[in-house]
Amino acid sequence: MPEGHTIHRLAGELSRAFGGRVVGVSSPQGRFAAGAAVVSGSVLVRAEAHGKHLFIGFAGRRWVHVHLGLYGKFDVVSGGPPAGPVVGQVRMRLAADDAHADLRGPTRCEVVGDAEKDAVAARLGPDPLRGDDPGRALERIGRSRAPIGVLLMDQAVVAGVGNVYRAEALFRAGLDPARPGASVPEPVVRSIWADLVGLMSQGVRTGRIDTVRPEHEPEAMGRPPRVDDHGGEVYVYRRNGQPCLVCGTPVAAGRAAARNLFWCPNCQH
């Protein structure tokens, strides 16, 4: 599932490509035909993200709410829509003379108003990429007996953090993901939040998740670059069985809240 930085980056791409312009909206697949008819031919005001939720705002305070889920993809392409049959199951297509964007396989694609948009936001925790105050997240973590590794993935606690940033932020903080949230001192949780703000902001800029410090980059350590479909250099995510870049201990793997979990048994305690 895409992490929050991907959705914020996508919101920026959509705003740059279509913001302030009349946009055609269609549903080649047909499943979003009624919603597309509501907003097609309207001005696309802006797109914005909250956690893993994307909201595309049109004139008249109408929003297309998109959640990509595990398999969704939203591609923004320069140039108008190609002629001929649409390739693949395109739920929604945005189209202008010099750009188009195709949405495939989302778990959610619907037209909502301000009230529904606000209701979604109310269910989410603060988002490191929106300049949110982390106070609510700190409070939730500080009184919870749930593992910190589970809490960071709970979208009602922190919006936008996924499996990669969860694993990497905990490694960089030296925290065992199984530690109860209430046992982690508040200054440490604040430092994790600040680290997430920096790492995820970098992800928006680059489109990659890079979490290793300069001294642990391939060039500095004389090691080959990581090869993985997620891209980027990481400490523990999907490196189970490989030596920790800091101490050499084999990286461990497990499960938490039905998601894969990765950590260094020596560096994280």
Secondary structure by P-SEA (a helix, b strand, c coil): cccaaaaaaaaaaaaaaccccbbbbbcccccaaaaaaaccccccccccccccbbbbbccccccbbbbbccbbbbbbbccccccccccccccbbbbcccbbbbbccccbbbbbcaaaaaaaaaaccccccccccaaaaaaaaaaccccaaaaaacccccccccaaaaaaaaaaaccccccccccccaaaaaaaaaaaaaaaaaaaacccccccccccccccccccccccccccccccccccccccccccccbbbbbcccbbbbbbccccc
